[in-house]
């Protein structure tokens, strides 16, 4: 169960950082920050963050039953 909580928190933190990056891009209106935000590595990190959150949630739920 502890691993599930860690994975869930890491995934949520990663997704929050990416959402913060997009918010900052809109706030500062920086072309360089827009290129970074829309780059392929950031998209891959978003997928990894979502997958970690889902796996962590499933591990937590599986330990309950």
C-alpha positions, 0 to 999 in steps of 0.5 A: 500500500505504501508503494501505491501512495508514493506512486500516486503522489509522484504522478499527481506532483508531475501532473501539477508541475506540467499544469503549472508550466502551462499556466505560467506560459499563459501568464508570461506569454513567453514564446520560448516557454510556449515551445517548451510547454508544447514539446514532445518530452513534456507530453511524454512526462504528462503521460507518465504522470497520468500512468503513475497516478493510475497505477498508484490508485489501482495498487491502493484499491487492490490492497483494500480488497 
